[in-house]
Amino acid sequence: MPHQSQQDPGSKVWSYLQSELGTSSATPSDLAVGYLWTYLTGVEPVVGGDWPAIGRRFEHLVTPGTDLHVISAEDLLSVSFLSVSVPPRAAWAILTTRSAAITATLEQIPEDVSIEHPNCTLAMFETDSPLQDLWDLLRRDENGKLWDMGATKVSKVMARKRPHLVPIQDRVVVAELDATDAGYWDMWWKAMHLRENCKSVVTDFAHELRERVPEAGKLSLLRTLDIVIWMHGTHRG
């Protein structure tokens, strides 16, 4: 069962990594490394053979010179690699009638700041932030009505443009962490800034985990953790 806790949201992530993935320090367990390696290489180290999921290609489809302030057809196609699809009406609006507003909002969101960086404050994720404005632009149509763009789809689109800043809100990971959609950004910001014994334990864990798997070298720390938690939630036992 997923780890249950009423503790501070950021500490819940660290407790999960310790209790579910066998991590007693900021050093990743072999289980966590194995999950990441399998996901990114497509090879199952235990039973052998190919592991067919296409999710490892989420970051790969990028045309050189792509504008980081524009949500492109490539971005929407890449989201489908994570087993969701942007509805046709929303996709067309994102690429055309809403494109200018989306770009103007993305221009207000730093492209070179990661969630774990000391300069990244919790205010960047609050209700009056550009990140929240982008969320609202993707979540609802021009009339403010929901258009089948739930938290999972919206977060995956946003993670394509700001992978170091926006955590993917996959239902498996949300359940594993006993989290809520409303508190998800807050939980991950607090986790990535959590310090124990003068160490940023979750961030250090993610750094070392990424270093252990060469194929993960270009992933954000958020994506690195998302993969291993998702793998554990879907392949436990």
CORLIN-V269740 format. One record per helix or strand. SS is the DSSP state (a for helix, b for strand). FROM is the first residue (numbers start at 0). TO is the last residue. If there is no record, write none. Layout:
ss=SS from=FROM to=TO
ss=SS from=FROM to=TO
//
This chain:
ss=a from=8 to=19
ss=a from=29 to=40
ss=b from=42 to=42
ss=b from=49 to=49
ss=a from=54 to=56
ss=a from=72 to=79
ss=a from=87 to=94
ss=a from=98 to=105
ss=a from=121 to=124
ss=a from=129 to=138
ss=b from=139 to=139
ss=b from=145 to=145
ss=a from=150 to=160
ss=a from=170 to=175
ss=a from=183 to=191
ss=b from=195 to=195
ss=b from=198 to=198
ss=a from=200 to=211
ss=a from=213 to=215
ss=a from=220 to=234
//
